[in-house]
């Protein structure tokens, strides 16, 4: 089978590696010759590291590298069975590129977009045959992260959906099928991990280091929210939050934070700029957390119940199945447990009580309890995960 990947950046290169490893013939396209050369050099370094670790041998390296051809014109993609774009997160740019691509590929070629939050329906509408368009959202780094969100648009045919799920599974990935709504599963459900942490800081309840400590020490998360925002980039994370907030008609649950906006405006973007919520310069001394178990538990449980509420609401609105929602959060962003399984463990009644306590305290719609949780509590049932 033949795959065309549009865009030779980190994500496009990663997708090309995944498909080439699975035995597909890949053509990686980019207008920028420098980007193509950088991608090729990067893959060679990755293959050499895998050889050093004993994961592959030199024959396997040659096979994978031999499966990828680097091209600079769309015409060379004409014999593709599949095409996946992994370019800038801009709706008009994606629509224009895929519309141009469609003129060269066959009518049977599946055309996929790797967008993390844009409307698949809008992207598909740029095509003459929108039924062959689908969202295929990989997580970075694509070769390592097991989860792939598959998002059919309302125009997507059942055959395209089934073929996409089958192919991604054959590539060794775990598939979560999501409805075409802002943020899909992961970027929607994960918003409180950042948003509620920022809210707790803005209220003066705890500083960055203490909130991060609480989520790691008590919650078992690999990274705290401020560490993770610094890793992702404050500008990138803020833009995703702002996009989701606007796309949900300014629902207060997704309201962005002035703290993050100001940090972004100041150029405190995180690791990539050398400073974010923490200072990454050489010999920098960052504040120590306040290791108060009671305070830490309060912080963790407040963020956790907001995450659970978001996961429950995604299920309530049929965004995805309970299994796919929990898989998305454990395999897509490495949460220690699935949020719906966590809700079962803490108790549905506990979730409702915590949310009602927050709502009664703040009287903000941000803290409204999902109808799914309230009904399940009334019926005394648990999530089927």
C-alpha positions, -999 to +999 in steps of 0.1 A: +000+000+000+011+036-008+009+065+016+014+102+009+023+124+039+019+161+035+043+181+056+078+170+067+077+185+102+079+165+134+044+150+131+046+143+094+080+127+097+067+106+127+036+094+107+059+085+078+081+064+101+050+046+116+037+036+081+071+027+067+078+005+098+045-012+091+056-020+055+039+008+036+056+026+007+056+063+018+061+095-001+068+124+023+060+157+006+071+192+015+077+223-006+106+232+016+137+212+005+154+220+038+125+205+058+128+173+037+165+170+043+160+176+080+134+149+082+156+124+064+186+132+087+164+130+118+150+096+108+185+083+103+195+094+138+164+077+152+172+045+134+208+046+147+195+050+183+172+021+179+201+000+167+222+010+197+193+000+220+190-034+203+155-026+191+163-031+154+192-043+133+209-026+103+187-046+078+155-033+095+169+002+094+176-001+056+141-015+051+123+013+069+144+041+054+140+024+019+102+027+023+103+065+025+108+087-006+111+125-001+093+145-027+088+182-035+058+182-059+022+170-055+023+153-089+045+126-074+017+116-050-007+105-078-005+068-072-013+070-034-039+048-017-039+071+013-029+107+020-025+123+054-018+160+059+002+171+089+007+208+083+001+240+101-031+241+123-049+266+101-082+257+085-078+276+052-043+263+047-055+227+052-085+232+029-064+247+002-037+220+003-061+191+003-082+206-025-050+209-045-039+173-036-073+159-047-066+169-083-037+145-085-048+114-065-073+088-076-110+089-066-104+059-043-076+075-023-086+082+013-076+118+023-070+123+060-062+154+082-041+152+113-058+182+129-060+182+167-091+204+170-104+218+137-137+209+121-133+178+099-166+186+082-152+220+072-120+205+059-139+177+040-162+203+023-132+216+004-131+183-015-150+173-046-155+139-029-159+148+008-170+112+017-133+100+014-121+126+040-115+117+077-097+130+107-067+108+118-052+125+149-018+112+160-001+123+192+035+135+194+058+117+191+038+096+166+061+065+166+059+062+205+024+073+214+000+044+210-033+063+206-048+076+174-081+094+174-102+087+143-128+113+136-154+109+108-170+140+095-208+140+088-198+136+051-174+106+057-186+073+043-189+042+065-163+025+042-138+053+047-143+050+085-140+012+086-109+012+063-093+039+084-098+021+117-085-012+102-054+005+087-044+024+119-048-008+140-026-026+114+000+000+120+001-011+157-019+017+172-049+019+196-079+036+179-104+058+197-133+069+174-146+103+182-174+126+171-164+157+151-167+182+179-141+207+192-110+191+207-124+156+199-117+135+230-082+143+245-080+180+238-115+185+252-114+162+283-079+174+293-088+211+295-094+211+333-060+196+340-046+230+329-076+253+335-084+243+370-047+243+380-044+278+367-076+288+386-063+273+418-031+294+414-050+325+406-071+321+438-039+320+458-046+285+470-011+273+460+019+281+438+030+263+406+054+239+423+029+229+450+001+222+425+025+201+403+037+182+434+001+174+444-008+160+410+024+139+409+027+128+445-009+122+453-025+118+418+003+097+403+006+119+371+039+118+354+040+156+350+022+184+368+001+208+348+026+237+349+055+214+340+034+200+311+023+235+299+060+245+299+068+213+280+040+218+254+046+256+252+024+282+268+015+298+235+004+264+220-015+253+251-033+287+254-043+287+217-059+253+220-078+264+251-089+296+234-099+276+203-120+251+223-136+280+243-147+298+212-158+267+194-181+258+223-198+292+221-179+305+251-189+278+275-173+289+309-160+254+315-133+261+289-126+297+298-089+306+292-067+320+320-053+355+321-022+341+338-014+319+309-023+347+284+001+371+302+029+345+304+025+338+267+025+375+259+057+380+280+074+353+260+075+330+289+066+300+267+083+273+287+112+251+279+116+263+243+121+299+255+141+291+286+114+304+309+078+296+317+062+289+350+097+277+359+131+290+350+151+267+328+183+287+326+216+272+338+220+271+376+184+285+381+168+278+414+130+272+413+108+274+444+102+242+464+067+229+468+047+231+500+045+194+508+013+196+528-006+163+523-040+178+532-036+208+508-022+185+481-052+161+485-076+191+481-058+203+450-057+169+434-093+160+441-106+194+428-087+189+395-096+152+393-133+157+397-133+184+370-116+160+347-141+132+355-169+156+349-155+165+315-151+128+306-186+120+318-200+149+297-182+136+266-199+103+271-233+120+277-230+138+244-219+106+226-185+120+217-170+085+221-176+053+239-166+049+276-138+025+266-125+049+240-126+079+264-105+061+290-081+047+264-077+081+250-066+096+283-043+067+294-027+061+259-029+096+245-017+117+274-005+090+298-029+096+327-024+071+355-060+058+352-089+062+329-111+090+342-143+070+341-127+041+359-114+066+384-149+079+389-161+043+397-132+040+422-139+073+440-177+067+438-202+085+416-218+099+447-185+115+457-181+130+422-216+146+424-210+159+459-177+175+451-191+192+420-222+204+438-199+218+466-178+237+440-210+250+423-226+261+455-194+279+465-188+298+432-222+298+416-205+295+382-216+274+353-180+262+351-188+238+379-221+224+368-224+186+372-228+165+341-263+151+337-246+117+331-231+117+366-263+130+383-284+103+366-259+075+373-258+086+410-296+085+411-297+051+395-268+038+416-248+025+387-212+027+376-194+033+342-190+002+321-153+003+315 
